[in-house]
């Protein structure tokens, strides 16, 4: 037995719908802070644990999901499910992601009121403790995505400039869609111009 053994990867096409549903149900049930806070957990489950898709493919799906309208968490679950098991897989993954939130909100609406939560010191302390953890969950995928995208000194300024322009603009003049289109166009030109120079 050698030390450098190949990792046994699970065939995505043989993954059951229940496996998809249970995985995304767990992700949806234990994630606070929205879709960006889910990224680290989704990446660990989909890429590192089950090996359903490669990391580069995950980053591509991440970019597509962020560009599409709608809830980001549902978009990424739908994209991953479709990549693994097609249309039915996307429905199962989206259902697994949204069902925990629906059940939790339903329970809160039935048993708790805003005044009850506000006046309950235990619940308030729990939510105050969750906030810093959510910030870390959001920052972690940003750093890992930047490393996986192989940002260099020539390109690292782009996300900072775009984030600054969006935060200063606040949607009064332009839309984030504009920056997505400009980014895609810039990436195409960055690839196409060297190819054109190579042609005789």
N, C-alpha and C positions, 0 to 999 in steps of 0.2 A: 504494500500500500504506500503510495507516494504522498508527500505533503501537499503538492500542488494538484489537487483533484479538481476536476471541472465541476462547477455547480450544476446540480440536476435541476433543470428548468421545467416548470409545468407547462404543458401544451395548452395555449390559450383556447384553442378550438374544442378542447375536451373539458374545459372548466364548466361546472354545472351552473345553472341559473341561481340555484340556492347559494352557491359559493359567492357569486357576484352580489346577490342581495344581502347576505349576511355580512360581507366585508364592508359594503357601503352603509349598511345599517349601523354597524359599529362605528364607522367614521362619523356619520351624522349624529349619533347619540353622544359621542364624547368630544365634540368639537364646539368651542365657544369662539365668538368673534368673527363669524362669517366665512366666506369662501377662502380668503387668503390664509386664514388660520388652519384650513383643512389641508393645504398643499403638502406640508411635511408629513402628515399622517397618510394621505393618499399615496404619496411617493414611496413611503416605507412599505405600505401594504401591497401596492401594485407592482412596483419595480423591484424592491429589495426582498420582500417576503415571498410573493407568489411568482415573481419573474414573468408576469403576463406580457409586459411590453418593455422595450429598451428605454434607457434614460433619455436618449435623444428624441425618441418618439414621444415620450411623456412631455418633454419641453415643447415640442411642436403642438401637441394637443392643448397644452397650457396656454400657449399664445393664441390659438384659435378660440378657445373657450373664453378667454378674456376679451377677445375682439367681438364676440357675438353678443347680441342683446339678451337681456334676461338675467336670472340669478346665476352668479358665477359657479357656485357649488353644484347646482343642477347641471350647468353646461359641461363642467369637467367630468362629472359622473356619467352624463350621457355620452360624451365623446369617448371616454375609456370603455364604457360598456359596448358601444358600437364597434370600437376597434377590436374587442375581444370576441363578442358573439353576435354582432350585427344589430339589426333593429330591435329584436326582442331583448337582447342584452342591454341596450341603451335604456329601454323602458324599465327593466328590472333594476338597473343601477340607479336611475333617477328616483324610482319609488323607494328604494332602500335608503337613499340620502334624505329624502323629504319626510318620510314617515315618522322618524323620531321627533323631529321638530314639531310636526303636527300634533303628535300625541302629548308632548310636553306642554305646548301652548294650550291645548285643550284642557289638560289637567289644571294648569294655572288659572285659566278662565273660569273653571268650575269651582275650585277650592280657594283661590287666592284673589285678592284685589290689590291695586296699586298702593292703597293705604296700608294694607296688611304687610306688604313687602317692605314699604318705607319705614314702618314702625317696628319691624322685627329686626332687632340688632344682630341676631345670628345670621339671617339671610343677607343683611347689608354687609357684614364682615366677610361673608363668603364671596360676594360679588366684588368687593374691594380687593380681595386676594387674587381673584381670577384675572383682573385687568392687566397686571404686569405680565402674567403668563401668556395672555393673548398677544401682547406686544411682541414677546419673544417668538411666539408661534408664527407671527407675520414676518418678522425680520429674518428668521432662519431660512425659509424658502427663497427669499430675495437673494441672500448670500449664496445659497447652493445653486440657484438658477444662474446667477452671474458667473459662478465658477464653471458650471456645465456649458454655458453659452460661450465660454472662452473669451470673455471680454479682455481687450488689450488696452494699452494706453491710447491707441488711436480711436477706440470706440467707447471707452468707459464714461466719457463725458456725455454721451447721448442720453442715457436714462436720467442723469441728474438734471440736464437742461430741460428735458421734456417734463419731468416732475415739477421743476420750478415754474415753468411756463403755465402748466395746468393749475398749480396752486395759486399763482398770481392772477391768472385770468378768471378762474372760478366759473368758466362756462359762459361768461358774459359776451364774449366776442366769438370765440372758436369753440370747438368741441373736441373731446379726446379722439373722436373718430378721425379728425383731421390729422392728428399725430400718428395714428395707426396707418393711414393711407400714405403719409409722407415717409414713415419708416419702411413700409413695404416697397415704395418706389425707390427710396435710397438704397435699400438692400439689393434690389434688382439692378440698378445702375452700377452699384459697386461690383456686382458679379459680371454684368454684361459688357462693360467698357473694356476690361482686360481681355475678354474673349474676342471682342471685335479687333483689338490691336494684334492679336495672334493670327488673324486671318490674312491670307496673302492679298 
